[in-house]
Amino acid sequence: ASKDGLCRTLALFKVLCDQESRLPLLQVISSLGAQVVAVRPDWVAFQIIGTLPDIEGLHASLLPYGLVEAVSVASAVVRKESSIEGMEDIPAPLANMQNAIA
């Protein structure tokens, strides 16, 4: 959490693995709260949501496993009520949510 609110990033990873290394890799993925999205004979893909520093740390820790691809596809920010300014810049469906939260 930041002083201005919350920011979370969705990231997708594709990691090389063989039959021997797959189970330990899946255990690591599960322990991180990530979701496996594809398992193939030579790789595993998963998604995880976290802070940018967490995602960057995970990226670094996966390099020894044989990281094939890593993509950060989305970030979302929820600001503290006191820091919300410029609501006119937010798309209408999200701007309407502010009324429901208040």
Backbone atoms as SQL, in Angstrom:
CREATE TABLE atoms (id INTEGER PRIMARY KEY, chain TEXT, resi INTEGER, resn TEXT, atom TEXT, x REAL, y REAL, z REAL);
INSERT INTO atoms VALUES
  (1, 'A', 1, 'ALA', 'N', 0.850, -1.187, 0.000),
  (2, 'A', 1, 'ALA', 'CA', 0.000, 0.000, 0.000),
  (3, 'A', 1, 'ALA', 'C', 0.885, 1.235, 0.000),
  (4, 'A', 2, 'SER', 'N', 0.491, 2.211, -0.751),
  (5, 'A', 2, 'SER', 'CA', 1.245, 3.456, -0.754),
  (6, 'A', 2, 'SER', 'C', 0.483, 4.472, 0.070),
  (7, 'A', 3, 'LYS', 'N', 1.119, 5.603, 0.324),
  (8, 'A', 3, 'LYS', 'CA', 0.447, 6.627, 1.120),
  (9, 'A', 3, 'LYS', 'C', -0.729, 7.240, 0.377),
  (10, 'A', 4, 'ASP', 'N', -0.754, 7.099, -0.963),
  (11, 'A', 4, 'ASP', 'CA', -1.832, 7.674, -1.752),
  (12, 'A', 4, 'ASP', 'C', -2.930, 6.666, -2.086),
  (13, 'A', 5, 'GLY', 'N', -2.740, 5.391, -1.743),
  (14, 'A', 5, 'GLY', 'CA', -3.751, 4.382, -2.041),
  (15, 'A', 5, 'GLY', 'C', -3.110, 3.040, -2.313),
  (16, 'A', 6, 'LEU', 'N', -3.783, 2.236, -3.128),
  (17, 'A', 6, 'LEU', 'CA', -3.310, 0.895, -3.454),
  (18, 'A', 6, 'LEU', 'C', -3.033, 0.779, -4.940),
  (19, 'A', 7, 'CYS', 'N', -1.993, 0.039, -5.275),
  (20, 'A', 7, 'CYS', 'CA', -1.688, -0.225, -6.673),
  (21, 'A', 7, 'CYS', 'C', -1.362, -1.704, -6.804),
  (22, 'A', 8, 'ARG', 'N', -2.007, -2.380, -7.730),
  (23, 'A', 8, 'ARG', 'CA', -1.758, -3.798, -7.984),
  (24, 'A', 8, 'ARG', 'C', -1.529, -3.998, -9.471),
  (25, 'A', 9, 'THR', 'N', -0.658, -4.949, -9.782),
  (26, 'A', 9, 'THR', 'CA', -0.300, -5.245, -11.167),
  (27, 'A', 9, 'THR', 'C', -0.571, -6.711, -11.452),
  (28, 'A', 10, 'LEU', 'N', -1.154, -6.976, -12.611),
  (29, 'A', 10, 'LEU', 'CA', -1.348, -8.343, -13.081),
  (30, 'A', 10, 'LEU', 'C', -0.191, -8.679, -14.008),
  (31, 'A', 11, 'ALA', 'N', 0.473, -9.795, -13.744),
  (32, 'A', 11, 'ALA', 'CA', 1.593, -10.212, -14.575),
  (33, 'A', 11, 'ALA', 'C', 1.418, -11.664, -14.988),
  (34, 'A', 12, 'LEU', 'N', 1.877, -11.976, -16.192),
  (35, 'A', 12, 'LEU', 'CA', 1.874, -13.335, -16.717),
  (36, 'A', 12, 'LEU', 'C', 3.313, -13.784, -16.896),
  (37, 'A', 13, 'PHE', 'N', 3.590, -15.011, -16.493),
  (38, 'A', 13, 'PHE', 'CA', 4.927, -15.575, -16.622),
  (39, 'A', 13, 'PHE', 'C', 4.858, -16.921, -17.325),
  (40, 'A', 14, 'LYS', 'N', 5.869, -17.204, -18.115),
  (41, 'A', 14, 'LYS', 'CA', 6.023, -18.508, -18.769),
  (42, 'A', 14, 'LYS', 'C', 7.424, -18.999, -18.412),
  (43, 'A', 15, 'VAL', 'N', 7.485, -20.174, -17.756),
  (44, 'A', 15, 'VAL', 'CA', 8.742, -20.683, -17.228),
  (45, 'A', 15, 'VAL', 'C', 9.006, -22.082, -17.774),
  (46, 'A', 16, 'LEU', 'N', 10.237, -22.315, -18.203),
  (47, 'A', 16, 'LEU', 'CA', 10.616, -23.634, -18.679),
  (48, 'A', 16, 'LEU', 'C', 10.610, -24.648, -17.535),
  (49, 'A', 17, 'CYS', 'N', 10.206, -25.861, -17.830),
  (50, 'A', 17, 'CYS', 'CA', 10.293, -26.938, -16.855),
  (51, 'A', 17, 'CYS', 'C', 10.217, -28.272, -17.596),
  (52, 'A', 18, 'ASP', 'N', 10.750, -29.290, -16.955),
  (53, 'A', 18, 'ASP', 'CA', 10.598, -30.638, -17.494),
  (54, 'A', 18, 'ASP', 'C', 9.788, -31.430, -16.470),
  (55, 'A', 19, 'GLN', 'N', 9.658, -32.715, -16.700),
  (56, 'A', 19, 'GLN', 'CA', 8.826, -33.527, -15.815),
  (57, 'A', 19, 'GLN', 'C', 9.365, -33.524, -14.381),
  (58, 'A', 20, 'GLU', 'N', 10.683, -33.490, -14.215),
  (59, 'A', 20, 'GLU', 'CA', 11.287, -33.502, -12.881),
  (60, 'A', 20, 'GLU', 'C', 11.134, -32.176, -12.151),
  (61, 'A', 21, 'SER', 'N', 11.259, -31.079, -12.862),
  (62, 'A', 21, 'SER', 'CA', 11.217, -29.766, -12.206),
  (63, 'A', 21, 'SER', 'C', 9.809, -29.186, -12.125),
  (64, 'A', 22, 'ARG', 'N', 8.833, -29.796, -12.793),
  (65, 'A', 22, 'ARG', 'CA', 7.479, -29.242, -12.831),
  (66, 'A', 22, 'ARG', 'C', 6.833, -29.171, -11.446),
  (67, 'A', 23, 'LEU', 'N', 6.867, -30.275, -10.690),
  (68, 'A', 23, 'LEU', 'CA', 6.208, -30.284, -9.385),
  (69, 'A', 23, 'LEU', 'C', 6.790, -29.240, -8.437),
  (70, 'A', 24, 'PRO', 'N', 8.121, -29.163, -8.272),
  (71, 'A', 24, 'PRO', 'CA', 8.649, -28.097, -7.396),
  (72, 'A', 24, 'PRO', 'C', 8.265, -26.691, -7.877),
  (73, 'A', 25, 'LEU', 'N', 8.258, -26.485, -9.179),
  (74, 'A', 25, 'LEU', 'CA', 7.873, -25.180, -9.720),
  (75, 'A', 25, 'LEU', 'C', 6.413, -24.886, -9.420),
  (76, 'A', 26, 'LEU', 'N', 5.537, -25.866, -9.608),
  (77, 'A', 26, 'LEU', 'CA', 4.117, -25.675, -9.307),
  (78, 'A', 26, 'LEU', 'C', 3.893, -25.400, -7.819),
  (79, 'A', 27, 'GLN', 'N', 4.706, -26.002, -6.963),
  (80, 'A', 27, 'GLN', 'CA', 4.596, -25.744, -5.526),
  (81, 'A', 27, 'GLN', 'C', 4.993, -24.312, -5.204),
  (82, 'A', 28, 'VAL', 'N', 6.048, -23.820, -5.851),
  (83, 'A', 28, 'VAL', 'CA', 6.464, -22.421, -5.650),
  (84, 'A', 28, 'VAL', 'C', 5.365, -21.481, -6.130),
  (85, 'A', 29, 'ILE', 'N', 4.829, -21.761, -7.304),
  (86, 'A', 29, 'ILE', 'CA', 3.758, -20.926, -7.861),
  (87, 'A', 29, 'ILE', 'C', 2.568, -20.896, -6.915),
  (88, 'A', 30, 'SER', 'N', 2.171, -22.049, -6.411),
  (89, 'A', 30, 'SER', 'CA', 1.034, -22.140, -5.493),
  (90, 'A', 30, 'SER', 'C', 1.312, -21.385, -4.197),
  (91, 'A', 31, 'SER', 'N', 2.524, -21.491, -3.669),
  (92, 'A', 31, 'SER', 'CA', 2.858, -20.815, -2.412),
  (93, 'A', 31, 'SER', 'C', 2.818, -19.297, -2.542),
  (94, 'A', 32, 'LEU', 'N', 2.959, -18.804, -3.766),
  (95, 'A', 32, 'LEU', 'CA', 2.921, -17.360, -4.003),
  (96, 'A', 32, 'LEU', 'C', 1.500, -16.839, -4.205),
  (97, 'A', 33, 'GLY', 'N', 0.530, -17.742, -4.266),
  (98, 'A', 33, 'GLY', 'CA', -0.847, -17.326, -4.513),
  (99, 'A', 33, 'GLY', 'C', -1.125, -17.055, -5.976),
  (100, 'A', 34, 'ALA', 'N', -0.262, -17.566, -6.838),
  (101, 'A', 34, 'ALA', 'CA', -0.446, -17.382, -8.282),
  (102, 'A', 34, 'ALA', 'C', -1.389, -18.453, -8.821),
  (103, 'A', 35, 'GLN', 'N', -1.919, -18.209, -10.007),
  (104, 'A', 35, 'GLN', 'CA', -2.820, -19.151, -10.661),
  (105, 'A', 35, 'GLN', 'C', -2.165, -19.681, -11.925),
  (106, 'A', 36, 'VAL', 'N', -2.101, -21.008, -12.031),
  (107, 'A', 36, 'VAL', 'CA', -1.568, -21.635, -13.231),
  (108, 'A', 36, 'VAL', 'C', -2.597, -21.474, -14.346),
  (109, 'A', 37, 'VAL', 'N', -2.152, -21.026, -15.506),
  (110, 'A', 37, 'VAL', 'CA', -3.070, -20.835, -16.638),
  (111, 'A', 37, 'VAL', 'C', -2.813, -21.818, -17.773),
  (112, 'A', 38, 'ALA', 'N', -1.614, -22.441, -17.801),
  (113, 'A', 38, 'ALA', 'CA', -1.318, -23.443, -18.835),
  (114, 'A', 38, 'ALA', 'C', -0.138, -24.298, -18.383),
  (115, 'A', 39, 'VAL', 'N', -0.240, -25.592, -18.658),
  (116, 'A', 39, 'VAL', 'CA', 0.858, -26.518, -18.386),
  (117, 'A', 39, 'VAL', 'C', 1.121, -27.288, -19.667),
  (118, 'A', 40, 'ARG', 'N', 2.349, -27.256, -20.126),
  (119, 'A', 40, 'ARG', 'CA', 2.767, -27.968, -21.321),
  (120, 'A', 40, 'ARG', 'C', 3.952, -28.852, -20.951),
  (121, 'A', 41, 'PRO', 'N', 4.323, -29.792, -21.802),
  (122, 'A', 41, 'PRO', 'CA', 5.439, -30.687, -21.454),
  (123, 'A', 41, 'PRO', 'C', 6.743, -29.963, -21.120),
  (124, 'A', 42, 'ASP', 'N', 6.972, -28.799, -21.713),
  (125, 'A', 42, 'ASP', 'CA', 8.243, -28.122, -21.476),
  (126, 'A', 42, 'ASP', 'C', 8.134, -26.741, -20.830),
  (127, 'A', 43, 'TRP', 'N', 6.942, -26.317, -20.452),
  (128, 'A', 43, 'TRP', 'CA', 6.792, -25.037, -19.775),
  (129, 'A', 43, 'TRP', 'C', 5.479, -24.956, -18.993),
  (130, 'A', 44, 'VAL', 'N', 5.435, -23.976, -18.080),
  (131, 'A', 44, 'VAL', 'CA', 4.249, -23.675, -17.270),
  (132, 'A', 44, 'VAL', 'C', 4.027, -22.176, -17.357),
  (133, 'A', 45, 'ALA', 'N', 2.768, -21.765, -17.529),
  (134, 'A', 45, 'ALA', 'CA', 2.418, -20.340, -17.525),
  (135, 'A', 45, 'ALA', 'C', 1.498, -20.072, -16.334),
  (136, 'A', 46, 'PHE', 'N', 1.699, -18.929, -15.703),
  (137, 'A', 46, 'PHE', 'CA', 0.847, -18.567, -14.567),
  (138, 'A', 46, 'PHE', 'C', 0.681, -17.062, -14.496),
  (139, 'A', 47, 'GLN', 'N', -0.352, -16.661, -13.773),
  (140, 'A', 47, 'GLN', 'CA', -0.611, -15.239, -13.554),
  (141, 'A', 47, 'GLN', 'C', -0.591, -14.962, -12.058),
  (142, 'A', 48, 'ILE', 'N', -0.224, -13.741, -11.742),
  (143, 'A', 48, 'ILE', 'CA', -0.176, -13.324, -10.349),
  (144, 'A', 48, 'ILE', 'C', -0.519, -11.844, -10.278),
  (145, 'A', 49, 'ILE', 'N', -1.134, -11.459, -9.184),
  (146, 'A', 49, 'ILE', 'CA', -1.459, -10.058, -8.927),
  (147, 'A', 49, 'ILE', 'C', -0.687, -9.636, -7.683),
  (148, 'A', 50, 'GLY', 'N', 0.011, -8.511, -7.767),
  (149, 'A', 50, 'GLY', 'CA', 0.767, -8.027, -6.623),
  (150, 'A', 50, 'GLY', 'C', 1.264, -6.617, -6.854),
  (151, 'A', 51, 'THR', 'N', 2.054, -6.150, -5.907),
  (152, 'A', 51, 'THR', 'CA', 2.651, -4.832, -6.070),
  (153, 'A', 51, 'THR', 'C', 3.775, -4.933, -7.096),
  (154, 'A', 52, 'LEU', 'N', 4.124, -3.823, -7.688),
  (155, 'A', 52, 'LEU', 'CA', 5.192, -3.826, -8.677),
  (156, 'A', 52, 'LEU', 'C', 6.509, -4.358, -8.096),
  (157, 'A', 53, 'PRO', 'N', 6.899, -3.960, -6.882),
  (158, 'A', 53, 'PRO', 'CA', 8.128, -4.539, -6.312),
  (159, 'A', 53, 'PRO', 'C', 8.030, -6.060, -6.130),
  (160, 'A', 54, 'ASP', 'N', 6.859, -6.565, -5.748),
  (161, 'A', 54, 'ASP', 'CA', 6.669, -8.015, -5.609),
  (162, 'A', 54, 'ASP', 'C', 6.823, -8.710, -6.958),
  (163, 'A', 55, 'ILE', 'N', 6.216, -8.134, -7.996),
  (164, 'A', 55, 'ILE', 'CA', 6.291, -8.710, -9.341),
  (165, 'A', 55, 'ILE', 'C', 7.739, -8.705, -9.834),
  (166, 'A', 56, 'GLU', 'N', 8.447, -7.603, -9.610),
  (167, 'A', 56, 'GLU', 'CA', 9.846, -7.516, -10.026),
  (168, 'A', 56, 'GLU', 'C', 10.710, -8.526, -9.276),
  (169, 'A', 57, 'GLY', 'N', 10.442, -8.717, -7.993),
  (170, 'A', 57, 'GLY', 'CA', 11.177, -9.703, -7.204),
  (171, 'A', 57, 'GLY', 'C', 10.918, -11.118, -7.693),
  (172, 'A', 58, 'LEU', 'N', 9.660, -11.409, -8.009),
  (173, 'A', 58, 'LEU', 'CA', 9.315, -12.720, -8.543),
  (174, 'A', 58, 'LEU', 'C', 10.024, -12.946, -9.875),
  (175, 'A', 59, 'HIS', 'N', 10.023, -11.933, -10.720),
  (176, 'A', 59, 'HIS', 'CA', 10.707, -12.024, -12.014),
  (177, 'A', 59, 'HIS', 'C', 12.171, -12.423, -11.811),
  (178, 'A', 60, 'ALA', 'N', 12.844, -11.758, -10.896),
  (179, 'A', 60, 'ALA', 'CA', 14.254, -12.055, -10.628),
  (180, 'A', 60, 'ALA', 'C', 14.433, -13.473, -10.093),
  (181, 'A', 61, 'SER', 'N', 13.522, -13.921, -9.237),
  (182, 'A', 61, 'SER', 'CA', 13.661, -15.262, -8.656),
  (183, 'A', 61, 'SER', 'C', 13.355, -16.372, -9.658),
  (184, 'A', 62, 'LEU', 'N', 12.640, -16.066, -10.734),
  (185, 'A', 62, 'LEU', 'CA', 12.315, -17.071, -11.741),
  (186, 'A', 62, 'LEU', 'C', 13.403, -17.229, -12.793),
  (187, 'A', 63, 'LEU', 'N', 14.318, -16.298, -12.890),
  (188, 'A', 63, 'LEU', 'CA', 15.379, -16.377, -13.908),
  (189, 'A', 63, 'LEU', 'C', 16.154, -17.701, -13.855),
  (190, 'A', 64, 'PRO', 'N', 16.527, -18.207, -12.674),
  (191, 'A', 64, 'PRO', 'CA', 17.252, -19.481, -12.636),
  (192, 'A', 64, 'PRO', 'C', 16.431, -20.674, -13.139),
  (193, 'A', 65, 'TYR', 'N', 15.099, -20.585, -13.063),
  (194, 'A', 65, 'TYR', 'CA', 14.250, -21.679, -13.536),
  (195, 'A', 65, 'TYR', 'C', 14.206, -21.751, -15.067),
  (196, 'A', 66, 'GLY', 'N', 14.522, -20.677, -15.726),
  (197, 'A', 66, 'GLY', 'CA', 14.429, -20.637, -17.181),
  (198, 'A', 66, 'GLY', 'C', 13.209, -19.853, -17.610),
  (199, 'A', 67, 'LEU', 'N', 13.143, -18.615, -17.167),
  (200, 'A', 67, 'LEU', 'CA', 12.037, -17.738, -17.520),
  (201, 'A', 67, 'LEU', 'C', 12.036, -17.504, -19.029),
  (202, 'A', 68, 'VAL', 'N', 10.920, -17.830, -19.677),
  (203, 'A', 68, 'VAL', 'CA', 10.805, -17.672, -21.125),
  (204, 'A', 68, 'VAL', 'C', 10.188, -16.321, -21.460),
  (205, 'A', 69, 'GLU', 'N', 9.079, -16.007, -20.793),
  (206, 'A', 69, 'GLU', 'CA', 8.380, -14.737, -21.036),
  (207, 'A', 69, 'GLU', 'C', 7.839, -14.197, -19.730),
  (208, 'A', 70, 'ALA', 'N', 7.780, -12.884, -19.652),
  (209, 'A', 70, 'ALA', 'CA', 7.157, -12.201, -18.526),
  (210, 'A', 70, 'ALA', 'C', 6.495, -10.953, -19.072),
  (211, 'A', 71, 'VAL', 'N', 5.224, -10.809, -18.795),
  (212, 'A', 71, 'VAL', 'CA', 4.475, -9.671, -19.297),
  (213, 'A', 71, 'VAL', 'C', 3.631, -9.096, -18.161),
  (214, 'A', 72, 'SER', 'N', 3.752, -7.812, -17.948),
  (215, 'A', 72, 'SER', 'CA', 2.863, -7.111, -17.037),
  (216, 'A', 72, 'SER', 'C', 1.769, -6.514, -17.901),
  (217, 'A', 73, 'VAL', 'N', 0.545, -6.975, -17.701),
  (218, 'A', 73, 'VAL', 'CA', -0.514, -6.598, -18.624),
  (219, 'A', 73, 'VAL', 'C', -1.462, -5.529, -18.108),
  (220, 'A', 74, 'ALA', 'N', -1.480, -5.312, -16.807),
  (221, 'A', 74, 'ALA', 'CA', -2.417, -4.319, -16.299),
  (222, 'A', 74, 'ALA', 'C', -1.993, -3.866, -14.910),
  (223, 'A', 75, 'SER', 'N', -2.253, -2.619, -14.632),
  (224, 'A', 75, 'SER', 'CA', -2.080, -2.082, -13.289),
  (225, 'A', 75, 'SER', 'C', -3.343, -1.336, -12.920),
  (226, 'A', 76, 'ALA', 'N', -3.714, -1.433, -11.656),
  (227, 'A', 76, 'ALA', 'CA', -4.901, -0.735, -11.173),
  (228, 'A', 76, 'ALA', 'C', -4.530, 0.035, -9.911),
  (229, 'A', 77, 'VAL', 'N', -5.067, 1.223, -9.790),
  (230, 'A', 77, 'VAL', 'CA', -4.791, 2.069, -8.645),
  (231, 'A', 77, 'VAL', 'C', -6.107, 2.462, -7.994),
  (232, 'A', 78, 'VAL', 'N', -6.149, 2.333, -6.676),
  (233, 'A', 78, 'VAL', 'CA', -7.275, 2.822, -5.901),
  (234, 'A', 78, 'VAL', 'C', -6.706, 3.892, -4.984),
  (235, 'A', 79, 'ARG', 'N', -7.163, 5.105, -5.179),
  (236, 'A', 79, 'ARG', 'CA', -6.641, 6.223, -4.406),
  (237, 'A', 79, 'ARG', 'C', -7.415, 6.389, -3.113),
  (238, 'A', 80, 'LYS', 'N', -6.735, 6.968, -2.128),
  (239, 'A', 80, 'LYS', 'CA', -7.425, 7.325, -0.900),
  (240, 'A', 80, 'LYS', 'C', -8.440, 8.413, -1.235),
  (241, 'A', 81, 'GLU', 'N', -9.528, 8.450, -0.521),
  (242, 'A', 81, 'GLU', 'CA', -10.589, 9.431, -0.780),
  (243, 'A', 81, 'GLU', 'C', -10.052, 10.853, -0.780),
  (244, 'A', 82, 'SER', 'N', -9.138, 11.153, 0.128),
  (245, 'A', 82, 'SER', 'CA', -8.618, 12.517, 0.222),
  (246, 'A', 82, 'SER', 'C', -7.764, 12.893, -0.981),
  (247, 'A', 83, 'SER', 'N', -7.270, 11.899, -1.738),
  (248, 'A', 83, 'SER', 'CA', -6.398, 12.227, -2.869),
  (249, 'A', 83, 'SER', 'C', -7.130, 12.170, -4.201),
  (250, 'A', 84, 'ILE', 'N', -8.442, 11.946, -4.188),
  (251, 'A', 84, 'ILE', 'CA', -9.192, 11.853, -5.439),
  (252, 'A', 84, 'ILE', 'C', -9.471, 13.251, -5.955),
  (253, 'A', 85, 'GLU', 'N', -8.842, 13.543, -7.087),
  (254, 'A', 85, 'GLU', 'CA', -9.065, 14.801, -7.779),
  (255, 'A', 85, 'GLU', 'C', -9.181, 14.481, -9.247),
  (256, 'A', 86, 'GLY', 'N', -9.838, 15.281, -9.985),
  (257, 'A', 86, 'GLY', 'CA', -9.929, 15.060, -11.420),
  (258, 'A', 86, 'GLY', 'C', -10.764, 13.853, -11.788),
  (259, 'A', 87, 'MET', 'N', -11.863, 13.608, -11.069),
  (260, 'A', 87, 'MET', 'CA', -12.726, 12.461, -11.364),
  (261, 'A', 87, 'MET', 'C', -13.271, 12.539, -12.783),
  (262, 'A', 88, 'GLU', 'N', -13.249, 13.734, -13.372),
  (263, 'A', 88, 'GLU', 'CA', -13.732, 13.864, -14.743),
  (264, 'A', 88, 'GLU', 'C', -12.835, 13.125, -15.734),
  (265, 'A', 89, 'ASP', 'N', -11.599, 12.826, -15.342),
  (266, 'A', 89, 'ASP', 'CA', -10.675, 12.097, -16.209),
  (267, 'A', 89, 'ASP', 'C', -10.874, 10.589, -16.164),
  (268, 'A', 90, 'ILE', 'N', -11.668, 10.099, -15.215),
  (269, 'A', 90, 'ILE', 'CA', -11.891, 8.668, -15.062),
  (270, 'A', 90, 'ILE', 'C', -13.084, 8.267, -15.920),
  (271, 'A', 91, 'PRO', 'N', -12.990, 7.132, -16.638),
  (272, 'A', 91, 'PRO', 'CA', -14.124, 6.687, -17.455),
  (273, 'A', 91, 'PRO', 'C', -15.399, 6.592, -16.628),
  (274, 'A', 92, 'ALA', 'N', -16.524, 6.857, -17.250),
  (275, 'A', 92, 'ALA', 'CA', -17.816, 6.945, -16.551),
  (276, 'A', 92, 'ALA', 'C', -18.124, 5.768, -15.636),
  (277, 'A', 93, 'PRO', 'N', -17.963, 4.500, -16.043),
  (278, 'A', 93, 'PRO', 'CA', -18.309, 3.412, -15.130),
  (279, 'A', 93, 'PRO', 'C', -17.496, 3.453, -13.843),
  (280, 'A', 94, 'LEU', 'N', -16.226, 3.842, -13.916),
  (281, 'A', 94, 'LEU', 'CA', -15.418, 3.922, -12.711),
  (282, 'A', 94, 'LEU', 'C', -15.784, 5.148, -11.890),
  (283, 'A', 95, 'ALA', 'N', -16.071, 6.242, -12.536),
  (284, 'A', 95, 'ALA', 'CA', -16.462, 7.457, -11.818),
  (285, 'A', 95, 'ALA', 'C', -17.742, 7.202, -11.035),
  (286, 'A', 96, 'ASN', 'N', -18.668, 6.444, -11.596),
  (287, 'A', 96, 'ASN', 'CA', -19.927, 6.138, -10.905),
  (288, 'A', 96, 'ASN', 'C', -19.689, 5.280, -9.676),
  (289, 'A', 97, 'MET', 'N', -18.625, 4.496, -9.650),
  (290, 'A', 97, 'MET', 'CA', -18.329, 3.675, -8.492),
  (291, 'A', 97, 'MET', 'C', -18.008, 4.533, -7.279),
  (292, 'A', 98, 'GLN', 'N', -17.452, 5.721, -7.487),
  (293, 'A', 98, 'GLN', 'CA', -17.130, 6.596, -6.368),
  (294, 'A', 98, 'GLN', 'C', -18.380, 6.912, -5.565),
  (295, 'A', 99, 'ASN', 'N', -19.508, 7.116, -6.231),
  (296, 'A', 99, 'ASN', 'CA', -20.759, 7.401, -5.527),
  (297, 'A', 99, 'ASN', 'C', -21.206, 6.203, -4.704),
  (298, 'A', 100, 'ALA', 'N', -20.970, 4.982, -5.205),
  (299, 'A', 100, 'ALA', 'CA', -21.384, 3.782, -4.489),
  (300, 'A', 100, 'ALA', 'C', -20.509, 3.543, -3.264),
  (301, 'A', 101, 'ILE', 'N', -19.242, 3.990, -3.337),
  (302, 'A', 101, 'ILE', 'CA', -18.308, 3.764, -2.216),
  (303, 'A', 101, 'ILE', 'C', -18.559, 4.768, -1.098),
  (304, 'A', 102, 'ALA', 'N', -18.895, 5.995, -1.464),
  (305, 'A', 102, 'ALA', 'CA', -19.028, 7.077, -0.483),
  (306, 'A', 102, 'ALA', 'C', -20.131, 6.829, 0.513);
